[in-house]
Amino acid sequence: MSKQNASVAIVGGGLVGTLNAIYFAQRGWNVALFELRPDMRLPENKAKERGKSINLALSERGLSALRATDLGLDKTCLDAAVPMHARMVHVDGKQMSQAYSVHGEHINAVDRARLNDLLLDAAEKMENVTIYFEHRLLMIDFDKNMLMLETG
């Protein structure tokens, strides 16, 4: 099977699933991305999801994964990030700040939902990616390469 005819189904439109959809698509695969939730980018759905997601601590490893797409996702993400240089630790009833690195490196607090929106937008722009929202996975038959999904 050539890459032009290769196809993959990804179940889960979160950060990992969507990033993988982008990677596969960039390598010539046809991608069907299935997500249980409704499109979280729509205003009527954002209100439902608000407050359910916490910030994500994005390290160099995560930035490297975004950078590997060559879509500038790392830069867009960092534009709204808050650098965190240390963590607060509690020892014997006292609070102490502990640096993440002796070399001045830091991690970045990013809005998880915003990052997911960014990834979904990038995947959706790719002609070989189709995103299906409100699709629940019921069963996988690996022998027949089939998914059974429920919609709505």
MDAnalysis code that builds the backbone (N, CA, C; Angstrom):
import MDAnalysis as mda
import numpy as np

u = mda.Universe.empty(456, n_residues=152, atom_resindex=np.repeat(np.arange(152), 3), trajectory=True)
u.add_TopologyAttr("name", ["N", "CA", "C"] * 152)
u.add_TopologyAttr("resid", np.arange(1, 153))
u.add_TopologyAttr("resname", ["MET", "SER", "LYS", "GLN", "ASN", "ALA", "SER", "VAL", "ALA", "ILE", "VAL", "GLY", "GLY", "GLY", "LEU", "VAL", "GLY", "THR", "LEU", "ASN", "ALA", "ILE", "TYR", "PHE", "ALA", "GLN", "ARG", "GLY", "TRP", "ASN", "VAL", "ALA", "LEU", "PHE", "GLU", "LEU", "ARG", "PRO", "ASP", "MET", "ARG", "LEU", "PRO", "GLU", "ASN", "LYS", "ALA", "LYS", "GLU", "ARG", "GLY", "LYS", "SER", "ILE", "ASN", "LEU", "ALA", "LEU", "SER", "GLU", "ARG", "GLY", "LEU", "SER", "ALA", "LEU", "ARG", "ALA", "THR", "ASP", "LEU", "GLY", "LEU", "ASP", "LYS", "THR", "CYS", "LEU", "ASP", "ALA", "ALA", "VAL", "PRO", "MET", "HIS", "ALA", "ARG", "MET", "VAL", "HIS", "VAL", "ASP", "GLY", "LYS", "GLN", "MET", "SER", "GLN", "ALA", "TYR", "SER", "VAL", "HIS", "GLY", "GLU", "HIS", "ILE", "ASN", "ALA", "VAL", "ASP", "ARG", "ALA", "ARG", "LEU", "ASN", "ASP", "LEU", "LEU", "LEU", "ASP", "ALA", "ALA", "GLU", "LYS", "MET", "GLU", "ASN", "VAL", "THR", "ILE", "TYR", "PHE", "GLU", "HIS", "ARG", "LEU", "LEU", "MET", "ILE", "ASP", "PHE", "ASP", "LYS", "ASN", "MET", "LEU", "MET", "LEU", "GLU", "THR", "GLY"])
u.atoms.positions = np.array([
    [0.854, -1.178, 0.000],
    [0.000, 0.000, 0.000],
    [0.895, 1.235, 0.000],
    [0.729, 2.113, -0.954],
    [1.508, 3.337, -0.987],
    [0.941, 4.321, 0.025],
    [1.767, 5.308, 0.391],
    [1.307, 6.315, 1.348],
    [0.093, 7.074, 0.816],
    [0.012, 7.236, -0.479],
    [-1.120, 7.965, -1.045],
    [-2.431, 7.230, -0.831],
    [-2.379, 5.905, -0.707],
    [-3.589, 5.126, -0.476],
    [-3.751, 4.731, 0.982],
    [-2.731, 4.992, 1.789],
    [-2.769, 4.587, 3.187],
    [-3.768, 5.455, 3.941],
    [-4.476, 4.813, 4.848],
    [-5.419, 5.574, 5.668],
    [-5.324, 5.086, 7.102],
    [-5.676, 5.975, 7.999],
    [-5.630, 5.665, 9.418],
    [-6.832, 6.317, 10.091],
    [-7.386, 5.609, 11.060],
    [-8.439, 6.168, 11.902],
    [-7.828, 6.431, 13.262],
    [-8.058, 7.617, 13.769],
    [-7.578, 7.993, 15.094],
    [-8.798, 8.283, 15.941],
    [-8.881, 7.629, 17.087],
    [-10.007, 7.830, 17.992],
    [-9.517, 8.694, 19.145],
    [-10.067, 9.889, 19.218],
    [-9.703, 10.840, 20.256],
    [-9.140, 12.098, 19.650],
    [-9.885, 13.176, 19.761],
    [-9.480, 14.455, 19.187],
    [-8.860, 15.387, 20.205],
    [-8.251, 14.812, 21.249],
    [-7.524, 15.618, 22.223],
    [-6.171, 16.005, 21.665],
    [-5.280, 16.399, 22.542],
    [-3.970, 16.889, 22.115],
    [-3.171, 15.832, 21.357],
    [-3.084, 14.635, 21.895],
    [-2.264, 13.585, 21.271],
    [-2.884, 13.102, 19.963],
    [-4.187, 12.853, 19.963],
    [-4.839, 12.370, 18.755],
    [-4.756, 13.365, 17.616],
    [-4.972, 14.621, 17.927],
    [-4.952, 15.645, 16.882],
    [-3.542, 15.875, 16.358],
    [-2.565, 15.883, 17.244],
    [-1.179, 16.031, 16.800],
    [-0.773, 14.851, 15.921],
    [-1.194, 13.650, 16.288],
    [-0.897, 12.482, 15.454],
    [-1.596, 12.565, 14.106],
    [-2.796, 13.090, 14.071],
    [-3.496, 13.275, 12.793],
    [-2.677, 14.181, 11.871],
    [-2.118, 15.236, 12.435],
    [-1.287, 16.156, 11.646],
    [-0.047, 15.432, 11.123],
    [0.630, 14.691, 12.005],
    [1.828, 13.947, 11.582],
    [1.514, 12.973, 10.451],
    [0.464, 12.176, 10.600],
    [0.095, 11.216, 9.552],
    [-0.232, 11.941, 8.246],
    [-1.016, 12.998, 8.327],
    [-1.418, 13.736, 7.131],
    [-0.205, 14.315, 6.413],
    [0.742, 14.826, 7.169],
    [1.943, 15.390, 6.551],
    [2.775, 14.328, 5.837],
    [2.579, 13.099, 6.215],
    [3.308, 12.004, 5.571],
    [2.489, 11.346, 4.457],
    [1.374, 11.981, 4.088],
    [0.593, 11.537, 2.942],
    [-0.562, 10.596, 3.247],
    [-0.807, 10.301, 4.497],
    [-1.899, 9.404, 4.861],
    [-3.226, 10.149, 4.833],
    [-4.299, 9.442, 4.532],
    [-5.650, 9.951, 4.691],
    [-6.066, 9.644, 6.132],
    [-6.522, 10.666, 6.833],
    [-6.789, 10.531, 8.267],
    [-8.262, 10.795, 8.567],
    [-8.869, 9.863, 9.296],
    [-10.211, 10.061, 9.852],
    [-10.029, 10.180, 11.366],
    [-10.359, 11.347, 11.901],
    [-10.202, 11.611, 13.329],
    [-11.584, 11.632, 13.970],
    [-11.808, 10.740, 14.924],
    [-13.106, 10.617, 15.590],
    [-13.008, 11.120, 17.024],
    [-13.924, 12.008, 17.385],
    [-13.952, 12.590, 18.726],
    [-15.333, 12.419, 19.329],
    [-15.381, 11.993, 20.575],
    [-16.644, 11.788, 21.274],
    [-17.397, 13.097, 21.523],
    [-16.667, 14.124, 21.909],
    [-17.301, 15.396, 22.262],
    [-17.731, 16.174, 21.016],
    [-18.646, 17.119, 21.195],
    [-18.952, 18.024, 20.075],
    [-17.751, 18.943, 19.831],
    [-17.753, 19.633, 18.729],
    [-16.643, 20.523, 18.381],
    [-16.489, 21.592, 19.461],
    [-15.427, 21.475, 20.231],
    [-15.214, 22.363, 21.366],
    [-14.827, 23.779, 20.967],
    [-14.584, 24.002, 19.696],
    [-14.240, 25.345, 19.219],
    [-15.465, 26.222, 19.015],
    [-16.630, 25.599, 18.906],
    [-17.860, 26.363, 18.691],
    [-18.267, 27.081, 19.971],
    [-18.721, 28.329, 19.855],
    [-19.061, 29.107, 21.058],
    [-20.042, 28.406, 21.994],
    [-21.044, 27.748, 21.445],
    [-22.033, 27.084, 22.302],
    [-21.438, 25.908, 23.078],
    [-20.346, 25.348, 22.596],
    [-19.698, 24.239, 23.293],
    [-18.597, 24.708, 24.235],
    [-18.011, 25.860, 23.938],
    [-16.978, 26.411, 24.814],
    [-17.542, 26.684, 26.203],
    [-18.758, 27.173, 26.265],
    [-19.380, 27.474, 27.557],
    [-19.537, 26.206, 28.390],
    [-19.834, 25.093, 27.747],
    [-20.000, 23.814, 28.458],
    [-18.672, 23.301, 28.995],
    [-17.605, 23.509, 28.241],
    [-16.292, 22.988, 28.612],
    [-15.542, 23.917, 29.555],
    [-15.958, 25.149, 29.652],
    [-15.247, 26.132, 30.475],
    [-15.127, 25.635, 31.915],
    [-13.939, 25.735, 32.449],
    [-13.705, 25.334, 33.819],
    [-13.403, 23.863, 33.996],
    [-13.534, 23.068, 32.944],
    [-13.254, 21.638, 33.056],
    [-11.802, 21.308, 32.735],
    [-11.075, 22.263, 32.211],
    [-9.717, 21.994, 31.775],
    [-8.736, 22.842, 32.577],
    [-7.630, 22.234, 32.956],
    [-6.593, 22.965, 33.660],
    [-5.475, 23.315, 32.691],
    [-4.642, 24.265, 33.104],
    [-3.499, 24.602, 32.270],
    [-2.579, 23.403, 32.134],
    [-1.843, 23.402, 31.073],
    [-0.903, 22.339, 30.772],
    [0.505, 22.896, 30.964],
    [1.371, 22.150, 31.630],
    [2.772, 22.532, 31.755],
    [3.510, 21.970, 30.544],
    [3.868, 22.842, 29.643],
    [4.484, 22.436, 28.379],
    [5.993, 22.612, 28.467],
    [6.705, 21.502, 28.374],
    [8.166, 21.521, 28.456],
    [8.766, 21.572, 27.054],
    [10.078, 21.534, 27.014],
    [10.774, 21.516, 25.721],
    [10.377, 20.290, 24.904],
    [10.109, 19.180, 25.566],
    [9.698, 17.962, 24.841],
    [8.384, 18.202, 24.099],
    [7.410, 18.852, 24.750],
    [6.142, 19.166, 24.095],
    [6.309, 20.192, 22.988],
    [7.141, 21.192, 23.247],
    [7.402, 22.203, 22.217],
    [8.079, 21.577, 21.002],
    [8.958, 20.627, 21.246],
    [9.632, 19.926, 20.156],
    [8.631, 19.161, 19.294],
    [7.630, 18.554, 19.934],
    [6.589, 17.829, 19.188],
    [5.791, 18.794, 18.319],
    [5.492, 19.972, 18.835],
    [4.778, 20.979, 18.043],
    [5.667, 21.525, 16.932],
    [6.927, 21.759, 17.254],
    [7.882, 22.298, 16.287],
    [8.065, 21.349, 15.105],
    [7.993, 20.045, 15.359],
    [8.210, 19.032, 14.318],
    [7.166, 19.092, 13.205],
    [6.043, 19.752, 13.444],
    [5.026, 19.883, 12.398],
    [5.419, 20.923, 11.347],
    [6.356, 21.805, 11.685],
    [6.762, 22.913, 10.805],
    [5.603, 23.842, 10.464],
    [4.620, 23.933, 11.354],
    [3.459, 24.799, 11.133],
    [3.490, 26.040, 12.027],
    [4.565, 26.203, 12.790],
    [4.670, 27.347, 13.693],
    [3.793, 27.220, 14.927],
    [3.328, 26.012, 15.211],
    [2.433, 25.809, 16.357],
    [3.126, 26.112, 17.676],
    [4.417, 25.824, 17.750],
    [5.163, 26.102, 18.979],
    [5.213, 27.602, 19.259],
    [5.445, 28.390, 18.233],
    [5.518, 29.848, 18.412],
    [4.152, 30.418, 18.799],
    [3.105, 29.950, 18.118],
    [1.755, 30.426, 18.428],
    [1.392, 30.088, 19.872],
    [1.744, 28.901, 20.283],
    [1.449, 28.453, 21.636],
    [2.216, 29.277, 22.663],
    [3.486, 29.540, 22.391],
    [4.319, 30.296, 23.336],
    [3.908, 31.757, 23.453],
    [3.269, 32.286, 22.410],
    [2.819, 33.683, 22.463],
    [1.883, 33.937, 23.645],
    [1.129, 32.912, 24.037],
    [0.169, 33.073, 25.125],
    [0.578, 32.300, 26.386],
    [1.803, 31.777, 26.394],
    [2.261, 30.960, 27.524],
    [2.782, 31.833, 28.663],
    [2.737, 31.274, 29.857],
    [3.319, 31.917, 31.029],
    [4.493, 31.048, 31.474],
    [5.727, 31.601, 31.417],
    [6.880, 30.794, 31.827],
    [6.849, 30.525, 33.337],
    [7.174, 29.290, 33.699],
    [7.259, 28.916, 35.110],
    [8.692, 28.442, 35.373],
    [9.395, 29.177, 36.207],
    [10.807, 28.885, 36.455],
    [11.020, 27.983, 37.666],
    [9.993, 27.864, 38.523],
    [10.166, 27.076, 39.743],
    [8.835, 26.480, 40.170],
    [8.937, 25.503, 41.068],
    [7.747, 24.898, 41.671],
    [7.774, 25.225, 43.158],
    [6.608, 25.213, 43.759],
    [6.511, 25.419, 45.197],
    [6.475, 24.057, 45.868],
    [7.360, 23.843, 46.802],
    [7.378, 22.589, 47.546],
    [7.072, 22.892, 49.010],
    [6.485, 21.935, 49.674],
    [6.114, 22.081, 51.074],
    [6.905, 21.064, 51.889],
    [7.748, 21.548, 52.790],
    [8.578, 20.685, 53.622],
    [8.449, 21.132, 55.078],
    [8.036, 20.214, 55.929],
    [7.906, 20.495, 57.359],
    [7.090, 21.759, 57.627],
    [5.997, 21.924, 56.896],
    [5.119, 23.068, 57.102],
    [5.617, 24.374, 56.507],
    [6.733, 24.326, 55.811],
    [7.288, 25.531, 55.188],
    [7.186, 25.405, 53.672],
    [7.032, 26.562, 53.042],
    [7.004, 26.591, 51.580],
    [8.359, 27.051, 51.066],
    [8.827, 26.356, 50.031],
    [10.091, 26.741, 49.412],
    [9.937, 26.698, 47.900],
    [10.598, 27.606, 47.231],
    [10.619, 27.620, 45.780],
    [11.782, 26.755, 45.315],
    [11.512, 25.873, 44.367],
    [12.542, 24.975, 43.849],
    [12.613, 25.156, 42.339],
    [13.754, 25.614, 41.856],
    [13.930, 25.869, 40.421],
    [13.782, 24.573, 39.627],
    [13.233, 24.684, 38.433],
    [13.113, 23.520, 37.555],
    [14.472, 23.117, 36.988],
    [15.377, 24.068, 36.904],
    [16.679, 23.783, 36.307],
    [17.732, 24.713, 36.884],
    [18.931, 24.200, 37.064],
    [20.040, 25.052, 37.504],
    [20.576, 25.875, 36.334],
    [20.124, 25.563, 35.136],
    [20.589, 26.268, 33.934],
    [19.605, 27.345, 33.475],
    [18.611, 27.644, 34.294],
    [17.648, 28.693, 33.958],
    [16.539, 28.256, 33.021],
    [16.454, 26.962, 32.732],
    [15.381, 26.475, 31.860],
    [14.058, 26.551, 32.606],
    [12.988, 26.585, 31.852],
    [11.663, 26.686, 32.459],
    [10.654, 25.869, 31.664],
    [9.495, 25.691, 32.259],
    [8.363, 25.104, 31.545],
    [7.349, 26.213, 31.334],
    [6.354, 25.943, 30.524],
    [5.386, 26.975, 30.151],
    [3.971, 26.537, 30.478],
    [3.239, 27.393, 31.159],
    [1.831, 27.133, 31.421],
    [1.045, 27.602, 30.201],
    [0.302, 26.685, 29.594],
    [-0.512, 27.028, 28.429],
    [-1.938, 26.564, 28.675],
    [-2.863, 27.236, 28.040],
    [-4.271, 26.865, 28.135],
    [-4.490, 25.617, 27.290],
    [-4.827, 24.529, 27.958],
    [-5.005, 23.238, 27.283],
    [-6.069, 23.316, 26.185],
    [-7.185, 23.964, 26.470],
    [-8.270, 24.064, 25.487],
    [-7.826, 24.882, 24.276],
    [-7.074, 25.953, 24.521],
    [-6.589, 26.788, 23.413],
    [-5.625, 25.994, 22.535],
    [-4.749, 25.201, 23.161],
    [-3.823, 24.375, 22.401],
    [-4.580, 23.334, 21.581],
    [-5.613, 22.739, 22.174],
    [-6.424, 21.756, 21.443],
    [-7.108, 22.423, 20.248],
    [-7.636, 23.626, 20.450],
    [-8.255, 24.381, 19.348],
    [-7.241, 24.639, 18.236],
    [-6.036, 25.032, 18.616],
    [-4.974, 25.313, 17.660],
    [-4.643, 24.076, 16.825],
    [-4.538, 22.937, 17.483],
    [-4.239, 21.690, 16.782],
    [-5.387, 21.263, 15.870],
    [-6.617, 21.389, 16.368],
    [-7.776, 21.044, 15.540],
    [-7.856, 21.931, 14.300],
    [-7.605, 23.230, 14.483],
    [-7.622, 24.158, 13.342],
    [-6.581, 23.748, 12.301],
    [-5.376, 23.399, 12.770],
    [-4.299, 23.002, 11.848],
    [-4.659, 21.715, 11.119],
    [-5.204, 20.743, 11.841],
    [-5.577, 19.464, 11.220],
    [-6.701, 19.672, 10.205],
    [-7.660, 20.489, 10.564],
    [-8.826, 20.710, 9.698],
    [-8.441, 21.361, 8.371],
    [-7.373, 22.132, 8.368],
    [-6.914, 22.794, 7.142],
    [-6.257, 21.824, 6.164],
    [-5.923, 20.642, 6.628],
    [-5.239, 19.666, 5.779],
    [-6.275, 18.900, 4.957],
    [-6.054, 18.828, 3.666],
    [-7.062, 18.232, 2.780],
    [-7.251, 16.734, 2.991],
    [-6.292, 16.077, 3.604],
    [-6.415, 14.632, 3.809],
    [-6.796, 14.268, 5.251],
    [-7.347, 15.225, 5.979],
    [-7.856, 14.966, 7.331],
    [-9.347, 15.277, 7.365],
    [-10.123, 14.343, 7.870],
    [-11.549, 14.560, 8.100],
    [-11.809, 14.341, 9.579],
    [-12.452, 15.319, 10.201],
    [-12.735, 15.240, 11.637],
    [-14.223, 14.973, 11.831],
    [-14.516, 13.971, 12.641],
    [-15.890, 13.601, 12.959],
    [-16.119, 13.809, 14.453],
    [-16.980, 14.741, 14.796],
    [-17.316, 14.991, 16.193],
    [-18.548, 14.189, 16.582],
    [-18.710, 14.000, 17.867],
    [-19.847, 13.267, 18.430],
    [-19.935, 11.845, 17.869],
    [-18.797, 11.191, 17.852],
    [-18.699, 9.795, 17.433],
    [-18.080, 8.995, 18.584],
    [-18.848, 8.068, 19.118],
    [-18.394, 7.222, 20.229],
    [-17.922, 5.880, 19.676],
    [-16.724, 5.487, 20.067],
    [-16.202, 4.190, 19.667],
    [-16.899, 3.102, 20.477],
    [-17.488, 2.144, 19.788],
    [-18.151, 1.026, 20.455],
    [-17.311, -0.239, 20.412],
    [-16.615, -0.457, 19.279],
    [-15.868, -1.695, 19.117],
    [-14.817, -1.535, 18.016],
    [-13.741, -2.272, 18.156],
    [-12.722, -2.359, 17.113],
    [-12.545, -3.830, 16.757],
    [-12.555, -4.120, 15.474],
    [-12.224, -5.460, 14.992],
    [-10.900, -5.329, 14.241],
    [-9.813, -5.659, 14.914],
    [-8.487, -5.506, 14.322],
    [-8.266, -6.448, 13.144],
    [-8.888, -7.625, 13.185],
    [-8.722, -8.588, 12.090],
    [-9.326, -8.070, 10.790],
    [-10.426, -7.330, 10.900],
    [-11.107, -6.805, 9.712],
    [-10.817, -5.324, 9.471],
    [-9.977, -4.724, 10.330],
    [-9.677, -3.285, 10.232],
    [-10.954, -2.447, 10.209],
    [-11.820, -2.720, 11.183],
    [-13.111, -2.020, 11.237],
    [-13.347, -1.415, 12.610],
    [-13.973, -0.251, 12.581],
    [-14.438, 0.409, 13.801],
    [-15.946, 0.387, 13.802],
    [-16.535, 0.216, 14.971],
    [-17.960, 0.410, 15.096],
    [-18.149, 1.652, 15.968],
    [-18.846, 2.631, 15.379],
    [-19.032, 3.923, 16.046],
    [-20.512, 4.235, 16.197],
    [-20.809, 5.039, 17.199],
    [-22.161, 5.526, 17.424],
    [-22.115, 7.039, 17.306],
    [-23.059, 7.622, 16.615],
    [-23.074, 9.073, 16.450],
    [-24.120, 9.716, 17.317],
    [-23.862, 11.013, 17.575],
    [-24.840, 11.835, 18.262],
    [-24.923, 11.573, 19.700],
])
